Amino acid sequence: MKPSERSEKAMLTGNAQPSDVFCSVPGRLSLLSSTSKYKVTVAEVQRRLSPPECLNASLLGGVLRRAKSKNGGRLLREKLEKIGLNLPAGRRKAANVTLLTSLVEGEAIHLARDFGYVCETEFPAKQVAEYLSRQHCEPQDSYRRKELLHATKQITKELMDLLNQDRSPLCNTRPQHILDPSIQRHLTHFSLISHGFGSPAIVAALTAIQKFLSESLNHLEKMYPGNGSGVTSSQQSNLDTNKSKDSSLMNDMKK
């Protein structure tokens, strides 16, 4: 494919609307007893044909579960042409194929949601926090460790807040952007490559990390109640220095 072709978004020229359902696809990850079907909109097909993926007929047919059907590629191109989307034969993909490439957006979001549920309910945050805190059980280490934990909580919260404001288009939604375009376009690229799995999955992992950090602070507070509460390591160092100076002054006065 020419570079100019890869940079152009697939445009609708027919009467189809982006929110129209193009087809329904059975899930790849469901057990046989609970197979789900996911609706694929025209807009989603348009995203798969546009950068950054630029899927060809073979890969798009695989995503839409048409790869094994007789004349699947030709029939798919004909159906796309009816809604004004052109998929030329011999087209080369633009992005590397991953397992996420095979998932339609509905299933990718479902996977991210289930991953979030497992992180929230099953990740052993308290046990991990207690285990690691025991490696730093000296009182002089607790000041610095609390300081690091608080700082890490703040940074991870900033990242979570940003990702929660991601308004990349998914399925039949195209929400209003609230982030600056300079960062939203990069988040949208990540969403397009991961079919919507990326940001929710990272938020789920960061939520588990936040829980671990909170449990670590709770454990340190139980080990050293009131020890360095609200006092940074630098402040504590100054307090210790001043205390030492006061002690030396008292000794000189006694002499």
C-alpha positions, -999 to +999 in steps of 0.1 A: +000+000+000+012+035-007+019+057+023-008+081+011-034+053+012-024+043+047-029+078+061-064+082+047-094+073+068-120+050+051-149+072+041-185+063+037-200+072+004-233+052+005-265+057+024-253+038+055-250+055+088-220+050+111-243+037+139-259+011+116-252-026+124-230-042+098-232-077+112-232-097+145-202-117+154-200-146+179-174-141+207-140-158+205-134-160+243-168-173+256-173-208+267-195-230+245-224-229+270-225-191+271-215-178+237-221-141+233-228-123+201-215-088+195-230-063+171-204-047+148-214-012+135-205+004+102-183+028+122-163+000+137-157-016+103-146+019+091-121+021+120-107-013+111-101-002+075-086+031+085-052+039+102-035+027+123-046-009+114-057-006+077-068-043+078-070-062+045-098-084+033-083-115+049-078-100+083-111-082+084-128-114+073-112-131+102-123-105+127-159-108+113-157-146+113-160-149+076-126-162+068-137-199+063-168-191+043-168-198+005-158-167-014-157-149+019-133-122+008-152-114-024-186-113-006-172-091+021-158-066-004-192-065-022-211-059+011-186-031+019-190-015-015-228-014-009-223+010+020-196+029+002-164+014+018-137+003-007-115-027+002-092-033-027-079-068-034-042-073-025-042-046+002-014-049+028-021-043+065-004-013+082-001-025+118+013-056+135-013-083+143-019-092+179-045-113+197-065-081+203-067-077+165-091-107+164-116-092+189-144-070+179-147-039+201-177-053+221-157-083+232-125-063+238-145-041+262-161-071+278-127-086+284-114-053+300-145-052+322-140-088+334-103-081+340-113-051+361-137-072+381-110-098+388-085-072+398-110-056+421-122-088+438-092-112+437-059-093+436-043-099+471-035-062+478-034-066+515-013-097+516+012-083+491+014-050+510+021-068+543+047-091+528+066-062+512+063-039+542+080-065+564+111-060+543+111-024+555+102-028+592+129-005+608+115+028+622+140+049+604+128+034+571+091+040+577+093+078+572+108+075+537+086+045+528+054+064+537+067+094+517+073+072+486+039+055+490+020+088+492+039+102+461+032+070+442-005+072+450-006+108+437+011+100+404-010+069+397-042+088+405-032+115+380-027+088+353-060+071+362-079+105+361-064+111+326-073+076+313-108+079+327-113+110+306-104+092+274-133+096+249-121+075+220-149+063+197-161+027+205-189+005+191-218+028+183-206+057+205-186+088+196-185+108+228-176+145+230-139+150+237-130+166+270-092+163+269-069+184+249-066+171+213-028+169+216-032+140+241-066+126+231-053+117+196-026+095+212-051+078+235-074+073+204-045+056+186-040+033+216-077+025+217-079+018+179-049-006+181-063-024+212-100-023+200-110-004+232-092-028+256-062-006+264-072+022+287-099+004+308-074-025+314-047-001+325-071+017+348-081-017+363-044-025+370-038+009+385-068+005+407-053-027+421-020-008+426-038+020+444-054-006+467-020-021+474-005+013+482-033+021+506-029-013+523+008-006+526+002+027+544-023+010+567+001-017+576+029+008+583+006+028+605-002-003+625+034-012+628+045+023+638+013+041+650+017+079+648+053+075+637+060+102+612+024+108+606+022+138+582+059+143+585+082+139+555+116+123+557+133+157+552+112+173+578+119+145+602+156+149+595+154+186+604+135+178+636+162+152+646+190+178+638+173+205+659+167+181+687+204+172+686+214+209+687+191+215+717+206+186+735+241+198+729+232+234+741+217+220+773+249+200+780+270+232+774+249+252+798+252+225+825+290+228+822 
